[in-house]
Amino acid sequence: MLQYSGNNFTSIISPFRVIDEHGSVTADIYFYGAAYINVAFNQFTIALTNDWNKQWTPTDGFMITAPAKDREEAIQISQDLMKKFGTIIN
Protein backbone atom coordinates (compact mmCIF):
# COMPACT_ATOMS: atom_id res chain seq x y z
CA MET A 1 0.00 0.00 0.00
CA LEU A 2 1.27 3.45 -0.92
CA GLN A 3 -0.09 6.59 0.64
CA TYR A 4 1.65 9.50 -1.03
CA SER A 5 1.34 12.81 0.77
CA GLY A 6 3.96 14.80 -1.11
CA ASN A 7 7.57 15.65 -0.39
CA ASN A 8 8.78 13.11 -2.99
CA PHE A 9 8.71 10.23 -0.49
CA THR A 10 6.34 7.53 0.70
CA SER A 11 6.55 4.39 2.79
CA ILE A 12 5.47 1.08 1.32
CA ILE A 13 3.58 -1.04 3.80
CA SER A 14 1.39 -4.10 3.85
CA PRO A 15 -1.48 -4.62 6.31
CA PHE A 16 -0.58 -8.33 6.50
CA ARG A 17 2.39 -10.60 5.97
CA VAL A 18 2.97 -14.17 4.93
CA ILE A 19 4.06 -16.24 7.91
CA ASP A 20 4.82 -19.68 6.47
CA GLU A 21 5.66 -21.61 3.31
CA HIS A 22 1.97 -22.40 2.72
CA GLY A 23 1.10 -18.74 2.19
CA SER A 24 -0.73 -18.26 5.49
CA VAL A 25 -1.04 -14.61 6.42
CA THR A 26 -1.46 -12.68 9.63
CA ALA A 27 -2.66 -9.15 10.23
CA ASP A 28 0.42 -7.04 10.77
CA ILE A 29 1.80 -3.73 9.60
CA TYR A 30 4.80 -4.82 7.58
CA PHE A 31 7.21 -2.13 6.35
CA TYR A 32 8.38 -3.20 2.89
CA GLY A 33 10.48 -0.17 1.99
CA ALA A 34 10.48 3.45 0.96
CA ALA A 35 9.82 5.07 -2.41
CA TYR A 36 11.54 8.25 -3.57
CA ILE A 37 9.96 10.00 -6.56
CA ASN A 38 11.00 13.04 -8.57
CA VAL A 39 8.69 16.02 -9.03
CA ALA A 40 7.69 14.99 -12.58
CA PHE A 41 6.89 11.42 -11.41
CA ASN A 42 9.05 9.97 -14.21
CA GLN A 43 11.89 8.63 -12.02
CA PHE A 44 11.66 6.59 -8.84
CA THR A 45 13.70 4.49 -6.46
CA ILE A 46 12.32 1.94 -4.06
CA ALA A 47 14.67 1.08 -1.20
CA LEU A 48 13.67 -2.39 -0.01
CA THR A 49 14.11 -3.44 3.60
CA ASN A 50 15.79 -6.70 4.46
CA ASP A 51 14.18 -9.26 6.74
CA TRP A 52 16.75 -9.31 9.51
CA ASN A 53 16.77 -5.66 10.58
CA LYS A 54 13.76 -4.10 8.80
CA GLN A 55 15.76 -1.20 7.43
CA TRP A 56 17.59 -0.25 4.27
CA THR A 57 21.29 0.56 4.23
CA PRO A 58 23.45 1.71 1.31
CA THR A 59 25.94 -1.13 1.84
CA ASP A 60 23.57 -4.11 1.82
CA GLY A 61 20.17 -2.81 0.71
CA PHE A 62 18.29 -3.73 -2.43
CA MET A 63 16.78 -1.11 -4.71
CA ILE A 64 14.45 -0.87 -7.66
CA THR A 65 15.15 2.20 -9.78
CA ALA A 66 13.61 3.32 -13.06
CA PRO A 67 14.15 4.29 -15.73
CA ALA A 68 17.78 3.18 -15.86
CA LYS A 69 19.73 1.41 -18.58
CA ASP A 70 22.40 0.02 -16.22
CA ARG A 71 23.55 -0.12 -12.61
CA GLU A 72 25.57 3.09 -12.83
CA GLU A 73 22.61 5.08 -14.09
CA ALA A 74 20.38 3.53 -11.41
CA ILE A 75 22.84 4.56 -8.71
CA GLN A 76 22.98 8.12 -10.05
CA ILE A 77 19.19 8.42 -10.19
CA SER A 78 18.92 7.00 -6.67
CA GLN A 79 21.53 9.43 -5.35
CA ASP A 80 19.70 12.37 -6.90
CA LEU A 81 16.32 11.29 -5.48
CA MET A 82 17.57 10.37 -1.99
CA LYS A 83 20.03 13.22 -1.30
CA LYS A 84 17.22 15.48 -0.08
CA PHE A 85 16.70 12.99 2.75
CA GLY A 86 20.38 12.71 3.72
CA THR A 87 20.86 9.20 2.36
CA ILE A 88 24.27 8.50 0.82
CA ILE A 89 24.73 5.74 -1.77
CA ASN A 90 28.21 4.57 -2.72
Secondary structure, DSSP 8 states (H G I E B T S, - for coil): -B---STTEEEEEEEEEE-STT--EEEEEEEEEEEEE-TTSS-EEEEE--TTTSS--TTT-EEEEES-SSHHHHHHHHHHHHGGGT----
